[in-house]
Amino acid sequence: MHAIKAIYDGNYFKLEEPVPVEGKYEVVITFTKPIDSSQEKILKYFNTWNNEDVKNVNEIIEERKNFSLNRG
């Protein structure tokens, strides 16, 4: 089994490292934690994300903060 890091922007996965395999594979996607504002600032600083990506992540984070408030 191989694991690689990626960022999910709400629609797409952006791989942060090369895929160590070739051919077709069954995969398991695990969401580990939301990106907080400090991570966001670091990623933007190193030009990993453009302004639109940062905006999308901010929207996702805000939506998820309020997701469970209206349930139950």
Secondary structure, 3 states (H helix, E strand, C coil): CCCCCEEECCCCEEECCCCCCCCCCCCCCCCCCCCCHHHHHHHHHCCCCCHHHHHHHHHHHHHHHCCCCCCC
